[in-house]
Every structure is written in structure tokens, then in C-alpha cells.
């Protein structure tokens, strides 16, 4: 992988991280405490609010995991290890990295 491709992947990863930060800011509201005031909200509405809160928290967990993988990819770029399989050491296909720049294994090792 040449320097131009590395720069392209760095920009892609940084853009994805910025997008995650924006999503995190939007998702914080949905994770707030659900008020259980029976006068203003019925039982089904409270259940719906609790379910929405749980989904917002689960989505946050997934965003956090993706953020960790992307930051790890930036670290691999800095250490000149980006694009190489952590198991066998072969190059990871560019198309695979374009789909998910956080992958650490080639398709052979990932499927085996």
C-alpha cells in the first residue's frame, strides 16, 4: 500500500470518527432517565420509553466499539502496520479495508 492510499484511509477513518461523535451527541438524549410520572404518561408509553432508552444504550455500545476499532486502525497506520493481517501477516484486500477500515484480518484468516 502506497502513501496516497494510506492518506486516503486515514481521511476515511477520521471522517467516520467525526460522524460517530455527531451520532453520540444526538444519541445522548435518548439515553436519559425515563421519568415514571403516572399522571402524565400511561403505562404503555412508559414501557415504550424504556424500550427506546434500552435501544439507545445498545446503539451507543456499538458506536463505542466501532470507535475503538477505528482508533486502533489509526494507531496501526502510525506504526506502519495498517493493511496487514494480524494472524498471517499478508496484506488485507483494499476492498475489504474500504468496507471496514477497522478490520485486522484478511478474508482467509477471518473465515477460517
Backbone as CSV, one residue per row, in Angstrom:
resi,resn,N_x,N_y,N_z,CA_x,CA_y,CA_z,C_x,C_y,C_z
1,UNK,0.856,-1.169,0.000,0.000,0.000,0.000,0.909,1.240,0.000
2,UNK,0.604,2.169,-0.904,1.455,3.353,-1.006,0.950,4.480,-0.093
3,UNK,1.727,5.570,-0.016,1.415,6.679,0.881,0.077,7.341,0.542
4,UNK,-0.258,7.393,-0.732,-1.518,8.010,-1.147,-2.704,7.208,-0.610
5,UNK,-2.621,5.888,-0.699,-3.702,5.040,-0.182,-3.804,5.143,1.334
6,UNK,-2.660,5.175,1.994,-2.647,5.317,3.458,-3.316,6.633,3.853
7,UNK,-2.993,7.716,3.153,-3.597,9.021,3.446,-5.103,8.976,3.214
8,UNK,-5.514,8.272,2.180,-6.953,8.142,1.893,-7.657,7.388,3.009
9,UNK,-7.045,6.310,3.489,-7.648,5.551,4.585,-7.650,6.362,5.882
10,UNK,-6.594,7.118,6.135,-6.558,7.958,7.332,-7.716,8.964,7.291
11,UNK,-7.924,9.595,6.139,-9.022,10.564,5.996,-10.376,9.873,6.163
12,UNK,-10.531,8.690,5.607,-11.772,7.934,5.736,-12.058,7.603,7.202
13,UNK,-11.046,7.135,7.906,-11.207,6.769,9.312,-11.540,8.000,10.153
14,UNK,-10.834,9.099,9.905,-11.091,10.317,10.671,-12.501,10.847,10.400
15,UNK,-12.975,10.725,9.166,-14.342,11.152,8.843,-15.360,10.266,9.558
16,UNK,-15.096,8.967,9.614,-16.006,8.064,10.315,-16.028,8.360,11.811
17,UNK,-14.872,8.661,12.382,-14.819,9.020,13.804,-15.587,10.311,14.079
18,UNK,-15.465,11.285,13.187,-16.215,12.537,13.344,-17.712,12.273,13.271
19,UNK,-18.119,11.408,12.366,-19.528,11.044,12.261,-20.034,10.353,13.517
20,UNK,-19.193,9.512,14.108,-19.570,8.843,15.354,-19.766,9.855,16.481
21,UNK,-18.897,10.853,16.531,-19.034,11.886,17.565,-20.349,12.636,17.410
22,UNK,-20.727,12.928,16.178,-22.008,13.604,15.940,-23.172,12.710,16.372
23,UNK,-23.097,11.429,16.032,-24.145,10.496,16.436,-24.208,10.359,17.950
24,UNK,-23.051,10.366,18.612,-23.013,10.290,20.072,-23.736,11.479,20.685
25,UNK,-23.500,12.655,20.141,-24.155,13.853,20.664,-25.670,13.752,20.500
26,UNK,-26.126,13.241,19.381,-27.562,13.094,19.149,-28.166,11.987,20.010
27,UNK,-27.403,10.945,20.262,-27.921,9.793,20.994,-27.970,9.959,22.495
28,UNK,-27.305,10.963,23.037,-27.289,11.144,24.493,-28.679,11.422,25.049
29,UNK,-29.472,12.139,24.307,-30.814,12.480,24.786,-31.671,11.235,24.983
30,UNK,-31.554,10.284,24.090,-32.358,9.069,24.177,-31.946,8.137,25.288
31,UNK,-30.766,8.376,25.884,-30.278,7.512,26.948,-30.602,8.053,28.332
32,UNK,-31.260,9.188,28.385,-31.559,9.823,29.663,-32.520,8.995,30.509
33,UNK,-32.659,9.433,31.736,-33.535,8.754,32.687,-34.990,8.894,32.236
34,UNK,-35.708,7.799,32.293,-37.123,7.807,31.941,-37.921,8.126,33.198
35,UNK,-38.663,9.213,33.140,-39.483,9.623,34.274,-40.733,8.747,34.328
36,UNK,-41.083,8.300,35.505,-42.220,7.406,35.682,-43.378,8.136,36.353
37,UNK,-43.763,9.267,35.822,-44.877,10.053,36.339,-46.169,9.494,35.769
38,UNK,-46.949,8.805,36.595,-48.168,8.154,36.119,-49.249,9.146,35.721
39,UNK,-49.165,10.365,36.185,-50.177,11.357,35.844,-50.040,11.809,34.388
40,UNK,-48.790,11.894,33.900,-48.588,12.447,32.561,-48.369,11.394,31.489
41,UNK,-47.961,10.202,31.879,-47.653,9.172,30.891,-48.317,7.873,31.310
42,UNK,-48.965,7.222,30.371,-49.589,5.940,30.652,-48.573,4.823,30.729
43,UNK,-49.027,3.657,31.176,-48.130,2.515,31.364,-47.464,2.096,30.059
44,UNK,-48.216,2.042,28.957,-47.636,1.635,27.674,-46.634,2.663,27.165
45,UNK,-46.912,3.933,27.401,-45.975,4.974,26.980,-44.665,4.864,27.751
46,UNK,-44.758,4.533,29.039,-43.538,4.351,29.846,-42.747,3.149,29.351
47,UNK,-43.459,2.061,29.033,-42.778,0.867,28.518,-42.086,1.181,27.205
48,UNK,-42.757,1.945,26.359,-42.162,2.350,25.087,-40.924,3.210,25.321
49,UNK,-41.022,4.129,26.280,-39.881,4.994,26.590,-38.712,4.179,27.128
50,UNK,-38.984,3.194,27.969,-37.913,2.336,28.495,-37.277,1.511,27.385
51,UNK,-38.099,1.019,26.459,-37.562,0.254,25.338,-36.698,1.144,24.444
52,UNK,-37.138,2.358,24.177,-36.340,3.292,23.378,-35.027,3.609,24.066
53,UNK,-35.058,3.753,25.386,-33.839,4.015,26.140,-32.868,2.838,26.013
54,UNK,-33.377,1.619,26.132,-32.525,0.428,26.017,-31.910,0.334,24.626
55,UNK,-32.691,0.639,23.606,-32.153,0.602,22.239,-31.092,1.681,22.046
56,UNK,-31.304,2.859,22.630,-30.319,3.934,22.513,-29.017,3.539,23.200
57,UNK,-29.111,2.869,24.342,-27.898,2.422,25.044,-27.171,1.339,24.252
58,UNK,-27.913,0.417,23.657,-27.288,-0.639,22.849,-26.605,-0.048,21.621
59,UNK,-27.231,0.937,21.014,-26.622,1.603,19.871,-25.343,2.310,20.287
60,UNK,-25.343,2.911,21.470,-24.147,3.582,21.980,-23.010,2.584,22.177
61,UNK,-23.326,1.408,22.688,-22.305,0.365,22.878,-21.679,0.003,21.536
62,UNK,-22.508,-0.144,20.492,-21.978,-0.469,19.159,-21.113,0.671,18.619
63,UNK,-21.559,1.914,18.822,-20.749,3.058,18.360,-19.427,3.116,19.099
64,UNK,-19.433,2.833,20.385,-18.188,2.835,21.162,-17.215,1.779,20.651
65,UNK,-17.733,0.585,20.349,-16.879,-0.496,19.832,-16.287,-0.114,18.480
66,UNK,-17.107,0.472,17.609,-16.607,0.910,16.307,-15.553,1.996,16.475
67,UNK,-15.785,2.919,17.388,-14.799,3.978,17.643,-13.466,3.413,18.106
68,UNK,-13.505,2.416,18.985,-12.254,1.783,19.447,-11.521,1.114,18.289
69,UNK,-12.275,0.429,17.427,-11.643,-0.239,16.279,-11.026,0.773,15.317
70,UNK,-11.721,1.901,15.099,-11.197,2.923,14.186,-9.966,3.608,14.774
71,UNK,-9.992,3.883,16.075,-8.801,4.485,16.711,-7.619,3.513,16.675
72,UNK,-7.903,2.218,16.826,-6.843,1.206,16.718,-6.283,1.182,15.297
73,UNK,-7.145,1.381,14.300,-6.681,1.426,12.909,-5.767,2.629,12.692
74,UNK,-6.116,3.777,13.282,-5.233,4.950,13.171,-3.882,4.679,13.825
75,UNK,-3.897,3.959,14.930,-2.641,3.595,15.592,-1.808,2.668,14.691
76,UNK,-2.486,1.721,14.030,-1.764,0.828,13.109,-1.185,1.614,11.935
77,UNK,-1.898,2.642,11.480,-1.361,3.489,10.410,-0.087,4.172,10.897
78,UNK,-0.121,4.715,12.104,1.050,5.406,12.662,2.238,4.460,12.833
79,UNK,1.958,3.194,13.085,3.017,2.202,13.298,3.373,1.438,12.025
80,UNK,2.852,1.876,10.872,3.087,1.224,9.580,2.666,-0.242,9.563
81,UNK,1.609,-0.566,10.303,1.091,-1.927,10.339,-0.290,-2.029,9.719
82,UNK,-0.842,-0.912,9.253,-2.199,-0.903,8.708,-2.240,-1.669,7.391
83,UNK,-3.282,-2.480,7.245,-3.486,-3.207,5.997,-2.873,-4.587,5.972
84,UNK,-2.276,-4.990,7.096,-1.679,-6.325,7.174,-2.447,-7.169,8.182
85,UNK,-2.653,-8.423,7.839,-3.384,-9.352,8.688,-2.611,-9.599,9.981
86,UNK,-3.311,-9.537,11.107,-2.649,-9.760,12.389,-2.322,-11.232,12.623
87,UNK,-2.953,-12.129,11.866,-2.681,-13.560,12.033,-1.557,-14.049,11.123
88,UNK,-1.702,-13.814,9.809,-0.745,-14.380,8.860,0.260,-13.362,8.322
89,UNK,-0.028,-12.075,8.480,0.891,-11.041,8.006,0.704,-10.643,6.550
90,UNK,-0.192,-11.308,5.832,-0.454,-10.937,4.437,-1.221,-9.621,4.380
91,UNK,-1.195,-9.002,3.196,-1.958,-7.769,3.012,-3.444,-8.077,2.981
92,UNK,-4.213,-7.194,3.601,-5.667,-7.292,3.564,-6.126,-6.613,2.274
93,UNK,-7.077,-7.210,1.585,-7.567,-6.665,0.317,-8.091,-5.237,0.511
94,UNK,-7.784,-4.364,-0.448,-8.202,-2.965,-0.358,-9.717,-2.839,-0.272
95,UNK,-10.439,-3.641,-1.034,-11.904,-3.580,-0.993,-12.430,-3.903,0.403
96,UNK,-11.788,-4.857,1.068,-12.182,-5.218,2.442,-11.921,-4.049,3.388
97,UNK,-10.785,-3.406,3.227,-10.461,-2.252,4.069,-11.373,-1.066,3.779
98,UNK,-11.769,-0.912,2.526,-12.679,0.184,2.188,-14.041,-0.015,2.845
99,UNK,-14.501,-1.247,2.909,-15.776,-1.535,3.563,-15.687,-1.344,5.069
100,UNK,-14.575,-1.764,5.651,-14.384,-1.645,7.097,-12.904,-1.435,7.390
101,UNK,-12.470,-0.178,7.519,-11.048,0.083,7.754,-10.550,-0.404,9.113
102,UNK,-11.453,-0.860,9.958,-11.055,-1.357,11.269,-10.728,-2.838,11.296
103,UNK,-10.873,-3.538,10.151,-10.598,-4.977,10.150,-9.118,-5.230,10.387
104,UNK,-8.832,-6.349,11.025,-7.442,-6.676,11.346,-7.012,-8.014,10.742
105,UNK,-7.921,-8.669,10.025,-7.591,-9.974,9.434,-7.950,-9.993,7.965
106,UNK,-7.177,-10.753,7.210,-7.514,-10.974,5.797,-8.728,-11.896,5.745
107,UNK,-9.318,-12.016,4.588,-10.531,-12.808,4.456,-10.276,-14.291,4.755
108,UNK,-9.093,-14.783,4.397,-8.779,-16.201,4.660,-8.736,-16.499,6.152
109,UNK,-8.057,-15.642,6.907,-7.957,-15.854,8.357,-9.278,-15.575,9.063
110,UNK,-10.044,-14.606,8.572,-11.319,-14.269,9.194,-12.340,-15.387,9.003
111,UNK,-12.279,-16.055,7.860,-13.258,-17.111,7.592,-12.797,-18.471,8.096
112,UNK,-11.523,-18.595,8.429,-11.004,-19.879,8.876,-10.980,-20.006,10.304
